[in-house]
Amino acid sequence: MKKISIVIPAYNEEGNVAMIHQKIKEVFDGLSNYDFEIIFVNDGSRDNTQQKLEELSNTYDEVKFIEFSRNFGHQPAVKAGIDSAGGNAVISMDGDLQHPPKLIPEMIKKWEEGYDVVFTVRTYPKEISYFKRKTSDLFYQLLSSLSDVNLTKGGGSDFRLMDANAVEVMRKFNEDDLFLRGLTSWMGFKQIGIDFTAAERMSGQSSYNLKKMFTFAFTGITAFSVKPLYLAAYLGFLFSALSIVGYGTYVIHSFIAKTEISGWASLIMTIVFFGGLQLIILGIMGIYLGKIFKQVKDRPNYIIKNKNF
């Protein structure tokens, strides 16, 4: 029998872990040729998630858990589960049931057809806000245009299946700012996407706020491209040209009309020129320098406090 490992990061999901286990178990009850394990990664939850996981693991042999020493974030939690998985294929999915377990048989079918990576292409139901849908689409368009990876619109979900060969490659990555969606696309292999509609959370509230969305976007863009550095240079030249045209025109007009203030025109042109050129470029360079600073310290992506396997 082939074994499928299900990796589920959990942060304050006490009301969901038992339900998603039940849903996954029902799916595999209908897949007689496959064994499975569920690896829950408790990412520093502040509720009773760990207690629920321990209760589940005492009752069901297929339930395993990893407990972090603190909250390290969604991407390190997924990576920890992948690093510890022992299946012939690994499926990562969220623990709030927005990723439907009923899609697992179709993912396995595509895997058996020879695909190394089966990713999902997410669409949102009408109940999801217009702002959420548009910002999600804009993010993937921006990431594809500014980076060296090409993510399908809606194809950046962490709901995916990876063959053991792809998992082995993924384990070798030790980047500080993990962006697994981009890494999965970047490393190649034979890939295919399947559509699904994101469901509502079964219980609790999402901790993924606007600030985290922007942080995630910057992480994805700067992790796979230096194009923002070129963009900074272009913007610097643009602002410099605008300052020359705009304030240069004003200087000429003031000189002809004899209304100029001695020394003011040259001073303001210098400030605008070098200010626009330096601040933009230094700001973007600072982002890359910060990533280097964190990477060279070579700290682990996560720290495991406890595990039951």
Secondary structure, DSSP 8 states (H G I E B T S, - for coil): -EEEEEEEEESS-TTTHHHHHHHHHHHHHT-TTEEEEEEEEE-S-SSSHHHHHHHHHHH-TTEEEEEESS---HHHHHHHHHHH--SSEEEE--TTS-S-GGGHHHHHHHHHTT-SEEEEEEE--TTS-HHHHHHHHHHHHHHHHHSS----TT---S-EEEEHHHHHHHHT---SS--HHHHHHHT-SSEEEEEEE----SSS-----HHHHHHHHHHHHHHS-SHHHHHHHHHHHHHHHHHHHHHHHHHHHHHHHT---TTHHHHHHHHHHHHHHHHHHHHHHHHHHHHHHHHHTT--S--EEEE--
